[in-house]
Structure formats: C-alpha cells, structure tokens
Amino acid sequence: MSDIKKLLEIRKNRKSKKHHFRRQGYGIYHRIKDQWRKPKGRHSKQRHQAAGHAKIVKPGFRTNKLVRGMDKTGLIPVIINTIAHIPLLNKNIHGAVIGGNVGNRKRLHIIAELKKHGIKVLNLKENHEQKIHDKINARKKEREERLARKSHKKGKKEAKKEEKELTQEEKEAKEKAEKDKLLHKEIK
C-alpha cells in the first residue's frame, strides 16, 4: 500500500509538469478543437519534433500500471447505478461513483447504503445529501400547491354549476308562479 502511495505522489508531480497535448493548428483555426490528433502532414514540424513546436504523445508520458485508472486517494472508481452493485465492492480497493442518470431519490438510497458499507463516494460534494433533500421537499411543496390550485379551480367550477342549477330551479319556480298567476286570472 505504501508503494501505491509513493506512486500516486510521483504521478501527481509528473502530471503537474506534463505538457498538455494539443492538435496541430489549435489556436490558429477556430474549427480545430483542443483535442489530440496525430500530425500526419509530410512537412509537419510537429511530426518531425522540431524545436519550438508542440510536443507529441509518446509512451514515456504514461503513468505507472499499478496506479493507472486510480483516483488521487488510490481507489479504483466503480460506477454505481443500483443498490445491487454495492455488495460487490471492496471498501479498501474501490470507490463508488454514482451514475449521472440516477435520480435524486434513488441517489439518496444509494448514498445511505454506501455509508452503511463504509465505501467512499468519489463524486459527492459537501452538503450534497442536504441539497437533494431540499430539492425533493421543494418539488413536493410545488406539487401540493399545484394540486391545491387545481382543486380550487374545480371548486369554483362546481360552484358555478350549482349556481346554474339553482338558477334553473329558480327558473322553474318562476315559470310555476307565472302559470299559477295565469290560472288564477282565468278562474276570476
């Protein structure tokens, strides 16, 4: 384990000094992205490794096999999408990375399980759980308000319907009163 810590320290130092490999023509042409592509031109100064031109990728820049793919704490990152993946991890070797397509509720359950098993979550920031709880509570409140507004609108519609019904009853009552008047007039 101490060897790995030394190798991680060496990797950290070498990475800080390592050249950032850029594609030939980056900075000259806007369409060329900051992404490595091997220069293949016949007269390319970069391909010929001429002095004063950008460096090219070589095997010597690679990190040691023992620490390749590890994070800075020396754990191998493993993507977790379900709770079923958690028992397969070893807390001394693996670090959990919760998948980006995992929803907030499921994320909370996964974080709780990982804490129970003592496994470190590599892509978890401070107060992340609290922020998720706040988001969930805010959505619940919003949903309740939306439902309350809907029910309030329904209540208004029902009240209007009742008013219409009452007005129909009133109309019937008026018609009956008019008929009675007519009948009384005819009798007299």
Secondary structure as UniProt FT lines:
FT   HELIX           2..17
FT   TURN            24..25
FT   TURN            27..28
FT   TURN            30..31
FT   TURN            42..43
FT   TURN            45..49
FT   TURN            51..52
FT   HELIX           59..61
FT   TURN            65..69
FT   TURN            72..73
FT   STRAND          76..80
FT   HELIX           83..88
FT   TURN            91..93
FT   STRAND          94..98
FT   TURN            100..101
FT   HELIX           104..117
FT   TURN            122..123
FT   TURN            126..127
FT   HELIX           128..187
//
